Amino acid sequence: MFLAKAKDIILDILFPPVCLNCQKPLATRINTDQNADQRGSNLICDQCLNSIKLNSTLFCPVCRARLAKNEKICHFKASYLLGAAGNYDNPALQNLIHYFKYKSFKNLAPILGELLLEYLELINRELKNYIVVPIPLHFWRERQRGFNQAELLGEVVAKHFNLPFVPGLTRIKNNKPQIQLKGEEKRRKNIAGCFAIKNPEEIKDKNILLIDDVFTSGATMNEAVKVLKRAGAREIIALVVAKA
């Protein structure tokens, strides 16, 4: 314990911690609260964290409209509900997701997961009959990144609500990252045929929280939902940290 604290003191002197969003200095790494790091301490300042405004409803995945009573879908072709904790145009949230996803800040998972938990409390949805399913990465991409961000977020949600965590989807096609493609049609074609079900019996007749970090065009979620519905899934809520 002494050596660990001494190491943190030296790191603070050589590399003072700064907020990932505003780059202003943060408090020392030394904290008597054992859960401090799990809340994203020394990653983002309170001012920037408080600037992230959470949504309070579910959304239509087609037109992004807020749903009355979190139930009614605007577009009949939508086969799932969209749950987005925040909006991607929020600078602080966008920066956190960028560092988490592209800079391998794995220790951001608890703070982003906490945003999902706070959002789920706000919409007051009954979740006891749900399972948590993360959007998978292809094996090679996950190996390159070192982790699957959707899995880390899903584990936070599953643990908090005591829900089964079921990595029931697998990625069978190493497609181009969706962010590299412009236009919904290109993204739809790129993601087509990417997913398969590992064990259909884990999915059949289950309500699902389908977890990812960001909802942009919806192509990835649409494809995953299609595969899950084909395997017999019932109600699906696509749950993300932010929607574009």
N, C-alpha and C positions, 0 to 999 in steps of 0.2 A: 504493500500500500504506500509506504514512504517513498519507494523508488518511483512508483507511478506518479505520485504528486510532484516529486522533484522533476520528472520528465516534463510534466505539464507546465511547470513554472518556467523551465528552460525554453519550451516551445512558445510560451506567451511572450517571452523576452525577444526571441529571435523572429517569431512569426506571429505578431499580435492578431487575434481573431477579428475578422471583419464580417459584417452582414453581407450575405450573398447578393442581396438586392441593391442596397444603397452604398455599400462598401465602407460604411462608418464603423469605427472600432466597437467591438462588443465587450461584454464583461469577461473577466478571467475564466479560464477553463475550470479552475478549481471551484467545485460546488458541493456542498454537503448533502444536497438532495440527490439521492441515488437514481432518481428517475429523470434527472435534468436532461441528459443526453437523449433519452428516448422521446422527449418532447421537442427535439430540434434545437436545444440550447446551443449557443455559439455558432449558429448557422444563419439566423435571421433575427433582426432586432424587433422589439415589441411594436414599434411604430409601423414597420413594414408588414409584420404579421397581422396587425389590426386593420391594415388597409385592404386586406382580402375580405371582400363581402360575400357571404354565402347566400345561395339561392334558398328558397323555401317551398318549392313545388317540384313536381315531376314535369317533364316536357314531352311534346310530340317529337319523335326522332326525324320526322319528315320536314316540318316547317319550324320547329324549335319553339312553338307557342307553349306558354304555360298551360297546364292541364287543370281544368276545374275539378276540385275535390281529388286531384291526383289520380284520376281514373279515366275520364273520357278522352279518347284519342280523336284528334282533329281529322286525320286521314285514315280511311278505312284500310289502306294497304299496309299500314304500320302493324307489325306483328309483335311489338314490344314497347315498353316504356323507357324513356331516357331519364336517368337521374344524374345531374351534374352539380357537384358541390359549388363550383364557382365558374367564372367566365375567363376564357383564355386571353382576353384583352386587358386583364388586370396585370400590370407590369410585375408586381411582386410574385404573383402566382405563376406567371409565365416563366420568370427567372428560376423559381424553385423547380419547376418541372424540367426546364432545360438542364439544370445542373444534375438533377436526379437521373434523367434519361440519357443524356449525351456526355456528361462529365463524370459519370460513375460515382456520384455522391449517394452511395447506398444508404447512408445514415439519415437521409431525408425521408425515408419511408415512414417512420413513425409520425412525423409532423404532417405529411400529406395524408397519411391514413387517419390522423385525428380530424382533419378537415372533412373527410368522408363520414366519420362517425358523427360529428356535429351536424352535418347536413342531414343524415338519416334520422337523427333525433328531431330535427326541425320539421321534416315532412311527416313524422309520426306514423310510419308505415309498419304494419304488422309483418314481422320477418321470421317468426318461429318455424315456419314450414319451408324455409328456403335453404338451398345449398349455395355455396360460393364457388364460382368457376372463373378462373383468370383467363384472359386472352393469352395464348402461348406465343413465345418466340420460336423461330427455327433453331434447331440445335446449335448450328454454327454461329448464329448471331448472339444467342445467349452465352455461348462459350466466350465469344469476343468481348461482350459487355461484362460478363462475370455474374450476372443475375438477370432475372426477369422482373421488371418493375411492377407488372400487373400481379404477379404472384406475391410479392412483398406487401402490396396494398391489400390484396385479398386476404392474406393471413391476418392482418390487423383487424379487418372487419369481421372475419370468421371468429377470431378469438374473443373479441369484445361482445358479440351477440351470441356466442356459443353455438355457432352454426357449423355444419360439416363443410370442410374445405376440400373441394374435389377438382383436381387438375384434369378434368375430363376431356378437354380438347387437346389435340396435338397438331402441330404445324408440319405438313407433309411437303410443302413447297417453299423453297428459299427465294421468295419473290423480292423485288426491289422495295426499299423502304417507301411507304406511301408518301412521305414528306417530299420525296424527290419528284413526284408526279403532279402535274397540274391538270385539273379538270376531273369531274366526277366519273366520267366514262372510262378514262384511263385508269383511275384508281379502282374502279369496279372490276375491270378486266384483269388488273394486276393481282387482285386478291382472290379472284375466282378459283375455287378448287384448292385453296390453301389449307383448309381445316378438315380434320377427321375426328371421330369419336373413339376414345380408347376402349371404354366399356359401356355400351349402350344401356345396360341395366342400371348404371349409376345416374343416368339422365332421365330415363323414362318416368313420366308422371311426376316429375319434380318441378317446383318453382325455383327459379335461378336468379341470383345476383351475378351478372356477367361483368367482370371487372377489367377496366383498362385505365390508362392515365388521361388520355385526351380523346374527345369526340370531335372530329373535323367534318369530313364529307359524310361520314357514317358508313362508308364502304366496308370497313373491317368488321364493324358490329353487325351490319346487315348479313354479311357472309357467315359469321359465326352463329348468329341467331337462326339462319336458314338451316344450318347443319344440326343445331340443337333441337329445333322444332321437328326436323325429320326423324330424330332419334326419340321423339315422344315427350319433349319438354313441355311444360304447361306455361305458366306466366313467366315472362323474362323481364327483368329490369336491368338495362345496361347502365352500370354505375361507373362514373368517371370523376376525376378530380376537377376537370374543366371541359367546357364545350366552347368551340370556336363560334 
